[in-house]
């Protein structure tokens, strides 16, 4: 079969043209971004082993295994991150959270910034790249995830302080000028979970309403925030009101939201006014 015929076959099975092209390039041992090469070689005959590799990758994609796992990498905020089943695949929507952080970036000279629940390291590494002067920290409870994040940092030459532990326990005694988190926020029993079955459950679900981790993070945040620090979350499409309420009750001010690429209110955050201002 020619490369063009293999692509046609994959599309007939339900893959998008783009995904089929990227998987075919990967099966050929080429970079998945080399689509121009593919266009100029589409009448080449595919070797038997290429065909076998491609057919198997297509089957996995059709079973909803994320493209990031199949290709072994995922682009995030201009960085190529290595990803595998130890971490949640970074979503383009999470770039919204990074953009928000850059817009409210602390004014101090070398701000201490934290990515709570870093997974592949996506948020922390994006921030470290944008602000080399910052002291970027990142935590995860999963040692496996941290190994992925750490390797990404090394490969990209970006310095981040990695901490292992449950939320704030990972950074005991430290205070920050900006904290971001894309924690698990899907309700246990949510209808979308079967589609996400290839990714770590611990990175996805958080109790019956999906808010267990966000509640915990907000409740223990004040001891780890300097006055004027922002705490910004990504959350579920229908959780903005609940997260705003949790922040307000905990004493945060300037509570605001950001929309994701699909127009859902996907991020909510607030500013910590400092311990002294609380009555
Ligand atoms: N946004 C992801 C999804 O719904 C979930 C990420 C998360 O739980 N933090 O696919």
Boltz pocket constraint, residues with backbone or C-beta under 6 A from the ligand:
constraints:
  - pocket:
      binder: B
      contacts: [[A, 88], [A, 91], [A, 182], [A, 183], [A, 184], [A, 185], [A, 186], [A, 196], [A, 203], [A, 204], [A, 205], [A, 234]]
      max_distance: 6.0
